[in-house]
Amino acid sequence: MTHPQLSLGEFTGAGYDKGRPASVQVAWLAVAPLFRAWFVPARIRVAILRLFGAQIGEAVLIRHGVKIHWPWKLSIGDNTWVGEGAWILNLEPVSIGSNSCVSQDVLLCAGSHSRKSRTFEFDNGPIVIGDGVWIAARSTVLRGTSIGDHSVIGANSLVTSDVPASSIVRAPVSSIGRP
């Protein structure tokens, strides 16, 4: 199978809707560094996200250092935690259920590019995370996937397709044993 020669200089982003006017995007980009600061209380982070259009439930804990691309494309249920250094790259909607934990340094990436496009146009898709889900440290969840209720995504795992409810996903394990 042959693929077209890439021409990144011709990339247009055709069909991608940022969801808000440029003025709101600029306002968010100006506030985002303060949002991530360690000295900003979690309740203030939640208030800032709501101000920018995120749908955030009750008793949500957003730790410092969390990066969120577009707040207006984010919804989080009640009693959910998002750990330090998590990155929610939500070019498309990302929905996180109630009583879920997105641990430290997790990447939720709702954006991608089409390898079949000569100009590398977007190939984005939403991410849906159910209730009672734990996504452990340094895992990555890619665009267009759903994680069913009460599932566990083990540390350093890569999710590229839907995960049924009550599943456990483990990263490949290698070890060096003694003879």
C-alpha positions as CSV (number, residue, x, y, z in Angstrom):
1,M,0.0,0.0,0.0
2,T,1.5,3.3,-1.0
3,H,0.9,6.6,0.8
4,P,0.9,10.1,-0.6
5,Q,4.0,12.2,-0.3
6,L,3.4,14.5,2.7
7,S,3.1,18.2,2.1
8,L,2.7,19.7,5.6
9,G,3.0,23.3,4.3
10,E,-0.4,22.8,2.7
11,F,-2.1,21.7,5.9
12,T,-5.4,23.6,6.3
13,G,-7.2,22.1,9.3
14,A,-10.3,21.8,7.2
15,G,-13.4,20.8,9.1
16,Y,-12.0,21.4,12.6
17,D,-14.2,23.5,14.8
18,K,-12.5,25.0,17.9
19,G,-15.9,25.6,19.3
20,R,-15.5,29.2,20.4
21,P,-14.5,32.5,18.8
22,A,-10.9,33.6,18.7
23,S,-11.4,36.1,21.5
24,V,-12.5,33.3,23.9
25,Q,-9.6,31.1,22.7
26,V,-7.1,33.9,23.4
27,A,-8.6,34.6,26.8
28,W,-8.3,30.9,27.8
29,L,-4.7,30.8,26.6
30,A,-3.9,33.8,28.7
31,V,-5.5,32.3,31.8
32,A,-4.3,28.7,31.3
33,P,-0.8,29.2,32.9
34,L,-2.4,30.6,36.1
35,F,-4.9,27.8,36.0
36,R,-2.0,25.3,36.2
37,A,-0.1,27.0,39.0
38,W,0.4,25.1,42.2
39,F,-0.8,28.0,44.4
40,V,-4.3,28.2,42.8
41,P,-6.8,26.3,45.0
42,A,-8.6,23.4,43.3
43,R,-12.0,25.0,43.8
44,I,-10.7,28.1,41.9
45,R,-9.5,25.8,39.1
46,V,-13.0,24.3,38.8
47,A,-14.6,27.8,38.8
48,I,-12.3,28.9,36.0
49,L,-13.1,25.8,33.9
50,R,-16.9,26.4,34.5
51,L,-16.4,30.1,33.5
52,F,-14.9,28.9,30.2
53,G,-17.8,26.5,29.5
54,A,-16.7,23.2,31.0
55,Q,-19.4,21.0,32.5
56,I,-18.0,20.1,35.9
57,G,-19.8,18.1,38.6
58,E,-19.7,18.5,42.4
59,A,-16.6,17.7,44.5
60,V,-14.3,17.5,41.5
61,L,-10.5,17.8,42.3
62,I,-8.3,19.2,39.6
63,R,-4.7,19.1,40.8
64,H,-2.0,21.7,39.7
65,G,-0.1,21.2,36.5
66,V,-3.1,19.9,34.6
67,K,-3.2,21.0,31.0
68,I,-6.6,21.4,29.3
69,H,-6.7,22.4,25.6
70,W,-10.3,23.7,25.4
71,P,-12.4,23.8,28.6
72,W,-15.7,24.1,26.6
73,K,-15.1,20.6,25.2
74,L,-14.7,19.0,28.6
75,S,-17.3,17.4,30.9
76,I,-16.5,15.8,34.3
77,G,-19.0,14.0,36.6
78,D,-19.2,14.3,40.4
79,N,-16.4,13.2,42.8
80,T,-13.8,12.8,40.1
81,W,-10.0,13.5,40.4
82,V,-7.6,14.7,37.8
83,G,-4.0,14.2,38.9
84,E,-0.9,16.5,38.6
85,G,0.5,16.8,35.2
86,A,-2.4,15.2,33.4
87,W,-2.9,16.6,29.8
88,I,-6.4,16.7,28.3
89,L,-5.8,17.4,24.7
90,N,-9.4,17.8,23.8
91,L,-9.6,19.0,20.2
92,E,-12.9,17.1,20.4
93,P,-15.2,16.5,23.4
94,V,-13.7,14.6,26.4
95,S,-16.2,13.2,28.9
96,I,-15.1,11.8,32.2
97,G,-17.7,10.1,34.4
98,S,-18.4,10.4,38.2
99,N,-16.1,8.8,40.8
100,S,-13.3,8.4,38.3
101,C,-9.6,9.0,38.7
102,V,-7.3,10.3,36.0
103,S,-3.9,9.9,37.6
104,Q,-0.6,11.8,37.3
105,D,0.8,12.5,33.9
106,V,-2.1,10.8,32.0
107,L,-2.6,11.9,28.4
108,L,-6.1,12.0,27.0
109,C,-5.6,12.8,23.3
110,A,-8.7,13.4,21.3
111,G,-6.7,14.7,18.3
112,S,-4.7,13.1,15.6
113,H,-3.9,13.4,11.9
114,S,-4.8,11.2,8.9
115,R,-1.8,9.3,7.6
116,K,-3.7,9.0,4.3
117,S,-4.0,12.7,3.9
118,R,-1.3,14.3,1.7
119,T,-1.6,17.5,3.9
120,F,-1.9,15.6,7.2
121,E,-5.4,16.9,8.0
122,F,-7.0,16.2,11.3
123,D,-8.4,12.8,12.2
124,N,-9.9,13.7,15.7
125,G,-12.4,11.8,17.8
126,P,-14.1,12.2,21.2
127,I,-13.1,10.3,24.3
128,V,-15.7,8.9,26.7
129,I,-14.6,7.7,30.1
130,G,-17.3,6.0,32.2
131,D,-18.1,6.1,35.9
132,G,-15.8,4.5,38.5
133,V,-12.8,4.3,36.1
134,W,-9.2,4.5,37.2
135,I,-6.7,5.6,34.6
136,A,-3.4,5.0,36.3
137,A,-0.2,7.1,36.1
138,R,1.4,7.9,32.7
139,S,-1.3,6.1,30.6
140,T,-2.4,7.4,27.3
141,V,-6.0,7.2,25.9
142,L,-6.2,8.0,22.2
143,R,-9.0,9.6,20.2
144,G,-12.3,8.0,19.4
145,T,-12.2,5.6,22.3
146,S,-14.6,4.8,25.2
147,I,-13.7,3.2,28.5
148,G,-16.5,1.4,30.2
149,D,-17.7,1.9,33.7
150,H,-15.6,0.4,36.6
151,S,-12.6,-0.3,34.4
152,V,-8.9,0.1,35.4
153,I,-6.3,1.2,32.9
154,G,-2.9,0.2,34.5
155,A,0.0,2.5,34.7
156,N,1.8,3.2,31.4
157,S,-0.9,1.6,29.3
158,L,-1.9,2.7,25.8
159,V,-5.6,2.6,25.0
160,T,-6.3,2.6,21.2
161,S,-9.7,1.0,21.1
162,D,-12.8,0.8,23.2
163,V,-12.5,-0.9,26.6
164,P,-15.6,-2.8,27.9
165,A,-17.0,-2.2,31.3
166,S,-15.3,-3.8,34.3
167,S,-12.1,-4.5,32.3
168,I,-8.5,-4.3,33.4
169,V,-5.9,-3.1,30.8
170,R,-2.3,-3.7,31.6
171,A,0.8,-2.3,30.0
172,P,3.2,-4.9,28.6
173,V,5.6,-6.0,31.4
174,S,9.2,-7.0,31.1
175,S,11.5,-7.9,33.9
176,I,15.1,-9.0,34.3
177,G,15.2,-11.9,36.7
178,R,18.2,-13.5,38.5
179,P,19.4,-16.8,37.2
